[in-house]
């Protein structure tokens, strides 16, 4: 992807723009004697995604176990800790990833069209507003061209159709677009299936696969 010139950037939501709330993680995990700071919570999240990609399984409970280990929970209490982590990940509001709104603003200021493509339950547009990340409406938040939520169109990543739907929605072509997501399985492979270039969002450098390209921060875009 040397010297690329893309007029449109499509972003994943979870793992790129939103992350599980570290404050809630600390509150729930204090009983296990672990008090991870924000960076440790974030790193544990990406460890979970990395394991999901390695195993090519959609085993969310396995992810919860990986996260529990990564933040320092001992073997004897992993099951209990994983249940609490799963509750936070699945039932509690996620919060803005570091500098997510600033990254979108920089892209918009550079004249790039920005959209969001995500697997969710039909509420992602509001979640991004509540998290202070972006909006499709005119307001104080960065304004994106569209939020394409799988819960609204009944297509889910890695199905290439959700990416093609996003291209039609924002009025872009695959050749002028790059997709940024934190999962190889759902994001990199899914975007490529639709003929879209992809960047693997990997803030902690956990992925050693050089068959695809990586980006470590929103600023790097």
Backbone torsions as a table, in degrees:
resi	resn	phi	psi	omega
1	UNK	NA	40.2	-178.0
2	UNK	-70.5	138.3	178.5
3	UNK	48.8	53.1	-178.5
4	UNK	-77.0	151.6	176.2
5	UNK	-133.8	95.1	-177.6
6	UNK	-110.2	135.9	178.6
7	UNK	-92.2	-13.4	-178.2
8	UNK	-133.8	133.8	173.0
9	UNK	-119.5	123.2	174.3
10	UNK	-104.4	133.3	-173.9
11	UNK	-117.3	139.2	166.0
12	UNK	-67.5	157.5	177.7
13	UNK	-94.4	-70.9	-179.9
14	UNK	-64.9	125.1	-180.0
15	UNK	94.8	-16.6	176.6
16	UNK	-117.6	-49.8	-178.4
17	UNK	-103.8	-29.4	-178.7
18	UNK	-129.6	148.1	176.6
19	UNK	-138.5	155.8	173.9
20	UNK	-56.5	146.2	-173.1
21	UNK	-71.2	113.8	179.5
22	UNK	-61.3	-32.1	-180.0
23	UNK	-63.0	-44.0	178.1
24	UNK	-66.0	-36.6	177.5
25	UNK	-59.1	-46.7	-179.3
26	UNK	-63.4	-41.5	-179.6
27	UNK	-62.2	-44.7	-176.0
28	UNK	-75.0	-29.6	-174.5
29	UNK	-95.6	-4.6	-179.5
30	UNK	-58.6	-33.8	-179.0
31	UNK	-63.5	-20.6	178.9
32	UNK	-93.6	2.4	177.8
33	UNK	78.0	21.0	176.7
34	UNK	-119.9	140.6	-176.5
35	UNK	-136.1	69.8	-175.7
36	UNK	-67.0	137.9	174.7
37	UNK	-77.3	178.5	-175.2
38	UNK	-57.7	-46.0	-177.7
39	UNK	-62.7	-38.2	178.9
40	UNK	-67.2	-37.7	176.3
41	UNK	-64.5	-43.4	-179.9
42	UNK	-64.6	-45.8	-179.4
43	UNK	-60.7	-41.2	179.5
44	UNK	-61.8	-39.5	177.4
45	UNK	-58.2	-48.6	-177.8
46	UNK	-69.3	-28.4	172.2
47	UNK	-61.1	-42.2	178.7
48	UNK	-61.8	-45.2	178.4
49	UNK	-62.5	-40.9	-179.9
50	UNK	-60.3	-42.6	178.7
51	UNK	-67.0	-36.5	176.8
52	UNK	-59.7	-43.3	178.8
53	UNK	-66.5	-42.7	-177.8
54	UNK	-62.1	-39.5	-175.6
55	UNK	-89.6	-10.5	-179.7
56	UNK	53.2	37.2	179.1
57	UNK	-121.3	150.0	175.2
58	UNK	-100.7	60.7	-174.9
59	UNK	-105.6	90.1	-174.7
60	UNK	-70.1	-29.3	177.2
61	UNK	-66.5	-36.7	175.7
62	UNK	-60.8	-39.1	177.6
63	UNK	-60.2	-44.0	179.7
64	UNK	-60.4	-40.0	178.0
65	UNK	-64.0	-43.2	179.8
66	UNK	-61.3	-43.9	179.9
67	UNK	-63.0	-43.9	179.9
68	UNK	-58.9	-44.5	177.6
69	UNK	-63.3	-41.8	-174.5
70	UNK	-65.4	-29.1	179.2
71	UNK	-91.9	1.2	171.4
72	UNK	104.1	11.3	178.0
73	UNK	-70.7	135.3	-179.0
74	UNK	-72.1	158.7	-176.0
75	UNK	-56.4	-35.8	-174.4
76	UNK	-69.8	-17.3	-175.9
77	UNK	-122.4	15.7	-177.5
78	UNK	-60.6	-43.2	-175.9
79	UNK	-61.4	-46.5	-179.8
80	UNK	-64.8	-42.9	179.8
81	UNK	-65.4	-39.4	-179.8
82	UNK	-62.5	-36.3	177.8
83	UNK	-62.4	-41.4	180.0
84	UNK	-69.0	-39.6	178.0
85	UNK	-64.2	-43.6	177.7
86	UNK	-58.8	-38.4	177.5
87	UNK	-63.0	-43.9	179.5
88	UNK	-64.5	-46.3	-176.4
89	UNK	-65.4	-37.4	-171.5
90	UNK	-98.4	-25.7	-170.2
91	UNK	-118.1	-10.7	-176.8
92	UNK	-110.5	150.6	179.2
93	UNK	-61.9	137.2	172.9
94	UNK	-84.6	160.4	-176.2
95	UNK	-117.8	166.8	-178.3
96	UNK	-58.8	134.4	170.7
97	UNK	-69.0	156.6	-177.7
98	UNK	-53.6	123.1	174.1
99	UNK	60.4	24.9	-179.7
100	UNK	-61.9	-47.1	-178.8
101	UNK	-65.2	-38.5	178.9
102	UNK	-63.8	-40.2	178.6
103	UNK	-62.0	-42.1	177.9
104	UNK	-64.5	-42.8	179.3
105	UNK	-59.7	-40.7	-179.2
106	UNK	-64.5	-40.2	176.9
107	UNK	-63.4	-45.9	179.9
108	UNK	-63.1	-41.2	179.4
109	UNK	-64.4	-26.3	178.1
110	UNK	-83.5	2.1	178.1
111	UNK	85.3	16.4	-179.5
112	UNK	-90.7	136.2	173.3
113	UNK	-78.4	134.5	-176.4
114	UNK	-124.0	134.8	173.8
115	UNK	-137.0	168.1	-180.0
116	UNK	-122.6	133.6	176.9
117	UNK	-129.1	120.4	-170.5
118	UNK	-148.6	151.3	167.2
119	UNK	-86.4	119.3	179.9
120	UNK	-156.3	-162.2	-173.4
121	UNK	-113.2	20.2	-179.4
122	UNK	94.6	0.0	-176.4
123	UNK	-112.5	6.8	-171.5
124	UNK	-63.4	-35.6	177.8
125	UNK	-55.5	-45.4	179.2
126	UNK	-71.5	-35.7	178.1
127	UNK	-61.4	-39.2	179.4
128	UNK	-68.2	-35.5	175.3
129	UNK	-67.3	-48.3	-178.6
130	UNK	-61.9	-32.2	179.5
131	UNK	-82.2	-2.2	179.2
132	UNK	71.2	29.8	-174.2
133	UNK	-97.5	-56.1	-176.3
134	UNK	-166.9	173.1	-179.0
135	UNK	-153.2	157.8	172.2
136	UNK	-91.1	-5.2	-179.6
137	UNK	-101.4	162.8	175.4
138	UNK	-75.4	113.5	179.8
139	UNK	-161.1	-165.8	-177.5
140	UNK	-74.6	-12.1	-179.3
141	UNK	-88.9	157.7	174.1
142	UNK	-56.4	136.0	-176.0
143	UNK	-98.8	117.8	179.2
144	UNK	-98.2	159.6	-175.5
145	UNK	-71.5	-32.0	-178.8
146	UNK	-167.2	153.3	167.2
147	UNK	-118.8	108.0	-179.5
148	UNK	-96.3	110.9	-173.1
149	UNK	-110.5	125.6	-178.0
150	UNK	-57.0	-31.0	-179.9
151	UNK	-67.1	-17.2	-179.8
152	UNK	-94.5	-26.4	-174.3
153	UNK	-116.3	-1.2	177.0
154	UNK	61.2	31.1	171.3
155	UNK	-129.5	135.8	-175.9
156	UNK	-125.4	143.4	169.9
157	UNK	-60.0	141.9	11.2
158	UNK	-89.9	14.5	176.5
159	UNK	-57.5	123.0	-178.7
160	UNK	-61.3	-20.4	-176.9
161	UNK	-63.5	-32.1	-179.5
162	UNK	-68.0	-33.7	177.5
163	UNK	-71.5	-39.7	177.8
164	UNK	-65.0	-38.2	175.6
165	UNK	-60.8	-41.9	179.3
166	UNK	-62.8	-42.3	178.4
167	UNK	-58.9	-44.5	179.5
168	UNK	-64.6	-39.0	-176.5
169	UNK	-65.9	-41.7	-177.5
170	UNK	-91.6	-6.4	179.0
171	UNK	74.2	42.1	-178.2
172	UNK	-121.1	163.6	174.4
173	UNK	-107.3	154.4	-178.7
174	UNK	-60.2	-37.1	-175.7
175	UNK	-69.1	-20.7	-178.8
176	UNK	-103.3	11.0	-170.6
177	UNK	-124.2	144.9	170.4
178	UNK	-127.6	141.2	178.8
179	UNK	-109.3	140.4	-177.9
180	UNK	-122.9	119.7	179.3
181	UNK	-150.1	162.9	-172.6
182	UNK	-93.9	-1.3	-179.0
183	UNK	-118.5	134.3	173.5
184	UNK	-67.5	-48.6	-174.2
185	UNK	-62.6	-50.0	-174.7
186	UNK	-84.8	-37.6	-169.2
187	UNK	-100.5	-58.3	-178.1
188	UNK	-64.2	-52.6	-179.1
189	UNK	-65.9	-38.3	-180.0
190	UNK	-64.9	-46.7	179.5
191	UNK	-63.1	-42.8	179.2
192	UNK	-62.7	-33.7	177.8
193	UNK	-62.9	-24.7	178.2
194	UNK	-95.7	6.6	179.5
195	UNK	79.3	20.3	-177.8
196	UNK	-105.6	135.2	173.7
197	UNK	-62.9	149.8	-175.7
198	UNK	-135.4	145.4	172.1
199	UNK	-119.7	130.0	177.6
200	UNK	-84.9	115.5	179.9
201	UNK	-79.0	111.0	-170.6
202	UNK	-139.0	76.3	-171.9
203	UNK	-59.5	-28.3	-175.4
204	UNK	-105.7	9.6	177.3
205	UNK	62.1	39.0	-176.6
206	UNK	-81.4	-19.8	-175.2
207	UNK	-96.5	126.7	178.8
208	UNK	-104.2	4.6	-178.8
209	UNK	-75.5	114.2	-178.3
210	UNK	-96.0	13.2	175.3
211	UNK	-80.4	-7.3	173.7
212	UNK	-138.6	164.6	-176.9
213	UNK	-95.2	158.5	-173.1
214	UNK	-125.6	156.6	170.8
215	UNK	-140.5	139.0	-172.5
216	UNK	-103.7	-6.8	180.0
217	UNK	-159.6	161.1	174.8
218	UNK	-63.6	-35.0	180.0
219	UNK	-60.9	-35.4	-177.3
220	UNK	-66.8	-18.8	178.8
221	UNK	-65.9	NA	NA
